């Protein structure tokens, strides 16, 4: 986390009354202090009015939008941006989404914050920020940065909750929040928001929904049916996940076993049982739970294979773990967790060159994967 405030990169100036840019430049009220972005290499206390550019002012204003949205002059600053950049919302939105897609997270967040400060009433921006922080959390978790991932999940949740309270209601907020709650294993809340999404769109005809809207409606119903058929909104299931996730595995295992007694054919429950047992280093029991999950409908996932491989590896069955990981990789060729574990298998087999290749592949897929970078650095050293 960066401890330097972005606001330190700007200073406020009072322009002289006769100050003018070009003839077509935007109007400036010289009685109000203006935020200006410092130039690289500017010495403290040095400022040359003659070298001031419109770009410095626009950059300063965007910094205020992003990091000081309660500034006393925020309405005036917004008015300058609206006049100077009529298409600003569209430009910023496209830029933020592109940066997020490329996992340039720091810059994407800065742009999203500026966009939010520029138009705080636009709930579509709020939803896009929720999706962004949700994506960022997933990326950090794939890289093994679980504390950072949890923090960004919390931020995403705050934006989702704000978007869910929008008036008029924003159907896509409920649809996307549903997947966030699924990720959190909070199936009861996922059920609630997917049901609300269907209620909000039930009166729309197919031609009004369009192909994407029809897909979303069918997908929401499919998930609701899945939750109902597997009784996944059961309190024991949610309690088990929360307990195991925060390190209280024994109590979590008690809860998931109660769920399995009544729902023996739910693969997610067996996966959670295996997860809790694996965290307690009870690898043989965990192995049986993951094998049971794989035998049930829906349980043949790359995560299940990956967890099973860890149990085999920790039990000394390196050959079996490698076979499982290779099978998982054939189903999910860019899963960095699987590729990293193949790297660890190679190390155990005494093949550092092959291990380095696996860790390098992880970094090609996810340049921010610190664990792979650390292992590669140790091998190179």
N, C-alpha and C positions, 0 to 999 in steps of 0.2 A: 504494500500500500504506500502511495506517495504521500509523504508528510508535508510537502511544500504546497501551499495553497495556490491554485491557478490564478486567484485574484492578485497574487504578488507580481504577475506578469503584466499588469496594467497600471497606469496612473491616470489621475483625473486632472484635466487642465481647463482653464477658463480662456476661451478664445477672445481676442480683441473684437470690438464691435464692428470694425471694418474688414474682418477676416472673410475671405472668399476662396473657394476652390475654383474649378472651371465654371464656365457659364451655365452648364447643364447639371451641376452638382446639386445634391439635396440641401435643403435649407437647414441651418443650424441656429438654435437659440443660444446666443452667446452669454446669456445670464445663467445658464445651467451648466455645471461642470460636466465635462465630456470624458468618458472612459476611452483611453487610447492604449493600444497594444504596444508594448515596448519592442524596439527592434533588437535583433541579436547584436550583442556587443555594446549596447547602450551603457555608458558609465552612470553610476548612481548620481542623480541630481542634474544630469545633463539632458537638455532638450532643445532642439532647434525647430522653432515653429515653421521655418521655411521648408524644412524637409518632411513636414507632416503630410501623410497621404490619406486618401479616403479609405484605403484598405486597412490602415491602422485603426481608424475609427470603427469600421464595421467589425473588425476582429475584437476590439475592446467591447463593443456592444454585445456581441455574441457570448463573450466571456461572462458579462453581467447576466445575460439570459440564463446561462448554464449554472452559475455558482452564486448569484446574488439576486434571485427572482423577487425578493421582497424589498429591493432597493427603493428608496423614496421616489426616485425619478423613473421607475420602471415603465410607466405608461408612455412617457415622453420618449424613452429609448426605443420602445416597441414601435412608436409612430415613425421614428426615423428609419428603422429597418423596413417597415411596410412601404414607405415611400421610395427608399433606395433600392429595395429588392422585392418587387411585387410577387415574384414566384418563389420567395424564400422557403416557404413550408415544403413545397414540392421538391426543391433542390436539396434541402437539408434531409428530408425524409429518404430520398433516393440514396444520398451519400451515406447516411447512417446504416441503412439496410445493406448496402454494398460492403461497407467496412465490417459489419457484423458477420456477413457471409464469409468474408475472407479472414475472420477471427482476428481482425485488428481491433481488439476489444477496447483498448484505452481511448482511441480516437472515436470509435463508434459511440461509446458512452458519453463522451464530451459533446458530440453532435446531438445525440438524443436529449441530453439535458438542456442544450441550447434551444432545441425545438420545443421542448416542454415549457421552458421559461417564456418563449415567444408567444405560445398560445396554450395556456394552462387549462382552458375550457374544452379543448379538443380531446375527447376521450379515446379517439382512435390512436392518438399519440401515446396516451397512457397505456393502452393495450400493447402497442408495439414495444414500449419500454419493458413491459412485463415479459413479453416473448424474448426480448433481447437478454434480459438478466437470467431467464430460464435457460436459454441456449448457452450463456456464459457459464452457468453453474454446471451444466452437463459436460462442457468442454473441460472445465477444471477437474471434475470428478474423474473423467477418463484419464486425466494426467496424474491422478493420485493425490490431487490437492483437495482433500475432503473438507477441511475446515473452510477454505475459501469457497468451495462449492456450496456448503451449507449457508454461508453468509449471503451469497448471491441468490440462493433459493429464497431466503427470507426477504430479500429486496424484491424479488419477482413476485412473491406472495402479496406484498404491500401494494404493488401496482395492479395485480389481478383484482384484489379486493376493491380498490378504488374504481377500476373499470366495471366491476360487477354492480356497483352502486350507481352507475351512470343513469341519467334521465334525459331523454328516453333510453330505454334499455338497449344495450349493444349485444345482439345475439352472438357475434363472434367471440365476445369476452367469455361467455358461458361455455362455448365450444372449446376454446383453447384452455380455459381454466380446468376443464374436465381432464385434459391430458396431464396437466400439472399435478392435480390431485391423484391421478393414477400413479404417477411417478412416486408420489409420497406414500403410496399404499393406503391412502385415505379414500376407500371406495365408497363410503357413505356420502362424503361431500362430492365425489365425482358423480355419483348417481344423481344427487340433487341438481348439480349444474347442467348435466346432460338432459335431464328431464325439463329443466327450465328452457334450455335451448330448443328442444322440440316443441314446447308450448309456445314459444315466441315465433316459431316458423311454421306452425301447423296450418295456418290459414293461407299460406303462400302457395300459389300454383307452381308446377314444375318450371314453367317458362319464366316465372318471376325469380325462382331460385337459381336457375341456370345449372349447368353441369356440375360445377363445384359445390353449389348449394345442395343439390340432390345427393352428391357423395357425402357431404357432411351430415345430412339428416339420416342417411342410411347407416353411416358409421356410428353416429351417436346411438341409434337404436340397437345396433349390433353390440356395442359395449354394454348398454343397459341390460340386454338379454344375457350377456355373459356374466355380468355381476349377479343378476338374479338367479341364473341357473347354478352358479357356484356358491351362492350365499356369501359373497365376498364382502358385503357390507356389514357382516356380523361383527359385533363389538370385540369378540375374542381375537379376530384377525387383526384389526387395527391396533389393539392393545399389544399384541405380540410384536408387531413391527416396531412400535414406538419403544418398547422395552429393550428389544435386541439392539435397535439402532443407537440407543443411548448407553449401552454397555451393561444392562441388567439382563444378561442372557438367560439365567436360570428361570426367572419369573416369566420371561418371554416364551421360553420353551413350554412352560406349564400352560400358557394361554393358547399357543398354537396346537398343542396336543388336544386341548378341549375342543378346538375347532375341528381337528382331523377326526375325532371320534364321531362327529355328526356329519362330516363332509370328507369322507375318505378318498374321494376321487378328484380332488382339486389340486392340480399340480403346483400352484403357487404356494399352497400350504406346506407341501413337502419340501419345496425349495426353501421356504422360510425356516423350516425345522432344520434342514441341512446347514443353512447359513448360521443359525445360532450355535449349532453343535461345532461347526468349523471354527467359529470365533473362540470357542472354549477348547480348541485343539483336540476334540474328540473325533478324530478323522475317520475312524472305521464306521462309527455310527452316522456321521455326516455323509460318508460315501453311500451308504445304503439309502439315505433319504434322497440324495440327488439322483440315484439310479431309479428310485420310485417315481420321482418327478419326471424323469425322461420317459418313463413307460406310459405316462398318462397323456391324454389329449392336450396339446398346447405346450407341453413341457419341454419339448425338444428345441431349446433355445441355446444361443451361443453362451449366454450367462450361465446356464445350467451346466453345460459342458466345461466351461472355464472353472466353475467352482469344484466340479468333480475332479478335474485335473489337479487342482491345488491339494485336494485330499490325498490323491494318489501320490503326488510328489512328496508331500510331507510324510507319507507312510513308507516311502522308499521305493515305490513302484514307478521309477522314472520312465521305463519303456511304456507302461500303460498310460501315464500322464501325457507323454508325447503323442501317442496314438489318438487320445481323446482331443488334444489341442489341434492336431492336424485335421481331424474331422470337423471340429468347430470352425477352423479357418476356411475350410471349403464352403461353409455356409455363410460366413461373414468375413470376407477377405480383408477388410480394413479395420477390424476390431483391434485397437491398440493393446487392450488388456491381454488378448490371446497372443498377439505377436510378442509382447514383452515376456510373457510366461514361457514362450518357446525359446526366448533368449536365455532365461534362467535354466531351462532344461539343457540347452547347449553348454552352459557353464558347468552344470553338474556332470555332463558327459565329457568334460575336459576339452571342449572345442571353443575357445575364446573367439576365434575368427568368425565362426558361424554366429555366435552370440552377438558380436559386434554388428554383423549384418542385420540381425533382427532388430536391435536397438536403433540402428540407423534408419531402418524402414519405419519404425514408430515415429521418429522425428520428421521423416518426410511427410507422413500423414498428419502429424500434430507437432509442429515445431516447438510448441510450448510444453511438451511433456518433460517435466523436470526429472522424473525418475529415470527415464530412458537416457536423458542427457547425462545424468550422474553416472549411470552404469557405463556408458560409452566413454566418458572421461576417465573412469578408473581403468578401463581396458586399454585405452590409448596411453595412459601413464605407465 
